[in-house]
Amino acid sequence: MQPRAVAARVLRRVAGNRESLSRAIAAELRQVAHDRQALFKELCFGVARWHVRLGAIRDRLLSRPLKTRDLDIACLLEIGLYQLIYMRLPTHASVDETVRAADALNKPWAKGVVNAVLRNFERERGQLLTTLDRQAEIRLSHPAWLLMRIRSAYPEHWEQICSAANEHPPMTLRVNSAVVSRKEYLLKLEAARLPARAHARVASACMLDHPVDVHRLPDFAAGAVSVQDAAAQLAAPLLRCENGMRVLDACTAPGGKAAHLLELSRGDIDLTLVEIDTDRARLMQSTLTRGGWRATCFVADAARPEDWWNGKPFDRILLDVPCSGTGVIRRHPDIKLLRQPGDIVSLRSRQIALLEALWPLLSDEGMLLYATCSILPEENEQVIDKFMAYNAAWLIESRATLPGDDDMDGFYFASLEKRLAN
């Protein structure tokens, strides 16, 4: 099927059904010929990344709003505009192929609309973009509610943060130190003609100059390396595990941080993994299998330890809570379509509930590492402050990264020590 038409169907599922982009792509990918899948994915991710800006341009050019049932045509128009603004494709080919996609969507009546909007954009491009981009939410392609929160939290850096969130993310690898050193693995990449460099701040990380399929990575199947952002690789060292410790990784899928804990300890920890989502739990198990690691795994709600805990305290707990994902928008641009203001309130409640449920499972003088991939204080510092106000917890350290900092995603970490009872 025509890749632009399938991309429109994917984006309709995201915008209309609040389905994640990755799941929508997986559901529709078989409709696209293999040699057109790279274009298809670029259209899906690119339009999601620039949806706010593209939607504003589209709406300005339409003579009258499209009906709700024609959301696929609205998405197709954004696909056409994305090609004209952000892709190095011949204009006539982009317009003609996008017009033809209306037929593939069984809406031939829309061909005239698509053609008119795209041709008018080319004629009015300069003045139209200048006018619309005076609005920050359009220029930076962030929903107004999210832009307001980021601007409030980072009054001096909000534009840089939003701009970084719109960039294509690097492909960052985590080298398994139990198998090979980073220096040795960089030599393997060089021999495989995959240019890469060591990350400046994270000892286990290296970055490819250009993304590749994971199966091209030397010894990937043997677990020598994994794909993981450099900021996410900070979690395992921050937990400071020692050999023989009982360790809990709650909300663990897809299991990258758990694998890193096992790599650093050479497997000499008693690791328990808990994941509530069945499909994501399969990813967790696949991660362990590829690395040859063992752990005690539960598909359960971490906030209900009575369903899975054996009563023995943990020395360390990694709590990577569900969050808004506002720190990883460059990898998951559909977050800007899927998240709503009310989500932050419900996520914050869930985060506090998980902290309250898991804190009693920690041994005296044990450590809990609270982690998010959010840049919003409501999910980070404010959650920790509220929790510490009512619990005997000592903040050892907190650390945060912002999107684009040293080519990293946005993450927040707080290390909490459990004080001895009086």
N, C-alpha and C positions, 0 to 999 in steps of 0.2 A: 504494500500500500504506500501511497505517496507520503514521504517522511514528514512534510509540513502538516498534512491532515492528521497523522497519528499524533504529532506533537500537540496539535490543537485539542485532540481528545484527551491527552494526558493532562494538559493545563486546565481543561474543563473539570476533570476529576479533582484536581487540587483546589481550584477556586470554588467549585460548586459543592463538592462533597467533603472538603477538608481532609482529603486523603494525602498522605505524604508523597512527595515527588518521587522518591525512590521506589515506593510500592506501585505507584501509577505507571512509572516507566517499566518496571518488571512485568506488569500485567499486559502492557501493550507492545513490548519490544519485539515479540515474534511476528508482528505485522509489518516490520521494516526489514528490507533486504540487508544482509550483513554489511555490504559495502556502503550503505547509507546510514548506518547506525551512529557513526561519529557525528554526522550532521544533525541527525535526530536529537541526540543527547545535548549537543551544543544549543539547539533551539530551545529545548525544554529548560535547561539550566539558565541560559541567558535571559529568556523571557521572565522566568521566576525572579531572577536577580534584579531586573529593571522594570518589573511589573508596574510599580507606582508611576514611574515616569512614562512608560509606554501607554498605560491606560489613560493618563491625562492627555497625551497627544492624540490618541484615538478619539476620545470623547470630544475634543475641540474640533476635530475634522468631520465628525459625523453630522449629517444634517438633522437627524433625529435619533434618539437612543434606540439601541437594539432591544428586542424583547428578551425576557428572562430565558426563554427556551432556546435562544440563539447565542448562549454563552460560548459555544464552540466557535462561532464566527467572530465574536469579540476577541477570543484568544488568537484566532487566525490573523486578525488585524494586528495584534501585538507582535506576532511572529513576523509578519511582513515588515513592520516598522523596525524590529530588532535587526533584521538583515540589512536594512538601508542605513541604520545608524552605526551598528557595532560590528558588522561582518564585512570582510573584503570580498564581496561577491558582486558580479556585474548587476547594475540596477535593473536592467530590462529582464534579466533571468530571474532575479528575486521577485519582481512584480509578477511576471507571467506565471512562475511556478506557484506562487501564493494564490493567485486567482484561480488556477486550475485545481488547487486543493479544495476549493468550495464544492466542486463536482464530486470529489472523493468523499466529502462529508454529506453527500446527497442533498445539497442545498444550492443548486445551480442559480437560483434567484440572487444569491449573495455575490456572484461574480462581479456584477456591476458595482456593488457597494465597495468590495475589496479593491477593485481597480481604481475607483474614484478616490478613495481615501489615500491610497499609496501614491497616486499621481499628484494629488493635491499637496501631500506632504513634501514631495520633491520640489514643488513650485514655491511653497511657503516656508520651507525648512528653516532658513536663517532667522527670520523674524519670529516664527512660532516658537523655536527653542529658546531664543533670547527672552521672550515674554514669559513662557511657562517656568523657565529655570530661575526666575526671581523668587519663586517659592521653594524654600529649602527642602521640604518633603518631596517635591518633584525632582529637583536637581540631584538630590542624594538618594532618591528612590527608596525612601523609608516611610511607612505609615506614620501619619501625624502623631498618633498617641505614643508610638515608640520613639520617634525623634524627640518628642518633648521630654520623655524620661531620660534619654541619653544626654540631652542638652542640660537637664537639671543636675544630673550626676557628674557630668564632666564639662563644666561651662567653658573651659579653655581649650578642650580637645575634641569636642563633639563632632566637628566636621571631619577631622582626620579619622576618627573612629568609624564614622559611617562610610567614608570613602574607602577605608581599608576593608570594610565588610563587603564592599562591592567588587573587590578584586578577585581574580582567580587564585585559589589557594595553591601553595606548593605541595608537591608529593614528598612527604617526610617519612623516613624510615626509622624504626627502632631496631638497633642491632642487638641480637641475643648474646650477651656477654658470656653466657654459659657455653656457647658454641664457638664464637669467633670474636676477636677484638674489632673495634670500629675501624682502626687503621687497616687491618687485614681485609675487612669487608669492602672498604673503599677501593682497595687494589683489585678485588674481585669485580666490582662494578666497572672499574677502568678496563679490565680485561674483556668484559662483556660489552664494551663500548657504550656504557651508560654513564655519562659524566655526572659527578656528584661532588658534594663538599661536606665537610664536617660542620655540624651546627655549633655556633660560637658559645652558647650558654648551656647546652644540655649534652652531657657526656655520651649518652647512648644514641643520639640522633644524628642522622645525616640526611641531606636533601638532594634530590635529583634535579638536574637542570631542566628536565622535561618529563612529564608523567608518562608512565608505561604500564602495560598490563602486568599484574603482579607475577604472572607465570614467566615473565622475562627476567625476573630478579634471581640472581644466583642463589641456589639452595633455599628458595622460598618454601617449597613443599616440605623441606626437612626442618623448618622452623628456625632457620638462622636469622631471619629478619621478618619484621611485620610492618605494616603501614600504620603509623600513629603520629598525630601532631606532636610537635616538640613540647608544647605546654602540657599536654596530657601525660607526657613522659616524666613530668616532675612529681607526679603523685606517689609512685612507688618509693623513690628515695626519701620523700618527706615522711613516710610512715615509719621509717627507721626500724624495720623488722630485724630481729636477731634469730639465729638458728634455734629451732625447736619451739618457737612461739606458736600459740594458737591465734589464728588470724581470720577475721571475717571480712569478706568483700560483699557488701550489700548492694542490691540494684546493679549487678555486675555486668550484664550483657552489654556489648558483645565479647567481653572478657579480655580486652587488651591490657588493662591495668593489672588484672589478676595474673596474666601470663608474665608481665614485667616483674611482679613480686616474686614469682617462682624462679624467674631467670636470675634475679639478684641474689636469692638465697640458695641457688642451685637445688631448689626443690626441698630444702630442709626446713619447711614450715608446715604446720598442720592447718591447711587452708579450707575454709568453708565458703561456698559461693551460694548466693540467694538471688533469684531472678523471678519476677512475677509473671512475665510474658512468655508463653510457651514457645512462640516462634523465635524470639530473641534468645531464649535458653538454648535452642538448638545451635545458634551461632556461638554461644559461650562454650558449648561442648565441642564444637568444631575447632575453636581456638585452642582448647586444651589438647585435643587429639593431635593437631598438627605439630604442637611443640613437644608432644610426648609427656605431658604433665598429668598428675593426678590431683584431684581435689574432691571434697565432699560437696555434692551439688543438690540444691533444692529448687524446685519450681514452686515458689510460694511468695506470700507477701511478707517482706522484711519487717513491716510494722506489726506483724502478728507472730512474734517469736514463739509463742506457745504452740504453734503449728509445726515448728521445725527444730527449735533449740533443745539441746540435750542437757542443759543446766550447767555446763562447765563454762566459766568465764573466759572471755577472749583477752589476750594481751594487746591486740591491735584490732581496730575496726576501720575499714575504709568505707565511708558512706558517700557514694557518688550519687547524689540525689537527682530525681527528676526535676528538670528546670526549664526555663523558657528557651534555652539554647541560643540566647542573643549573642554569645561570644563566638559561635561557630556558624554565623550566617553566611560567611563566604563559602563554606562547604555545603551548607543546607539553605540555599536562598529561599526555599519555600516557607521557611519560618516566618518571613515577612507577610506571607499570605495566610498562614494558618493560625498564628498567634493572635489573640484578642486581649484587650485590656483586662477583662475579668479573669483571664487565665493566670495572671500573676498572683492574684489573691488566692486562688485554689492551690496553685503550686506551692506558695509560701506555707499554707496550712499543712500540706503534705510533707514538706521539708521538716517542719517543726515536729510533726507527728512521728516521723522516722527517727529524729534525734531523741525524742522522749522515749520511744519504744526500745531503742538499741543501747542507750546509755547504761541501763542497769545490767546489760550483758558484759560490760567492760570491767576488767579486774581493777582493784585499787592500784593507782599509779600507772594504769594502762593509758594508751593514747588512741583517740579517735580523730581521723582526718576527714573533715567535712569538705566536699568538693562539688563545684558546679561548673558548667560551661556557660555561665551567665555573666553579664557585665552589669547587671542591675543591683544596686545596693539592697533593694527589698528582698532579694533572694540570698544575699551574701552577708555583709556586715550586720544588717538589721536582724537577720535570723539568728546569728551567733550571739549578738547582744541580748536578744530576748531570751534565748536559751540559757545563757550564763547567769542571767538575773535570778533564775529560780533553781539552779543546779550547782553543785560543788565542782565546777569545771575551771581549769586554769588555761588561758590562752597562751600557748607556747610561742606560736608565730602565725601570722597570716601572710599570704602572698597572692598577688593578682597579676595577670597579664591582660593586655588589651589586644584586640585584633590588629595584626600587623607588627606588633612588637617583636623585633628579631625574627620575623617570619612565623610568628606563633599565632594561635587562636586565642580568644579571650577565655580565661579560666580564673577561678577563685579557689583558694585552699585555706583552711583554718585548722591548725593542729591543737586539739584540746586534750589536756591531761586530767585524769580523774584523781582528785585529791583524796587522801585518806580520810575515812570517816572519823569524826571527833569522838 
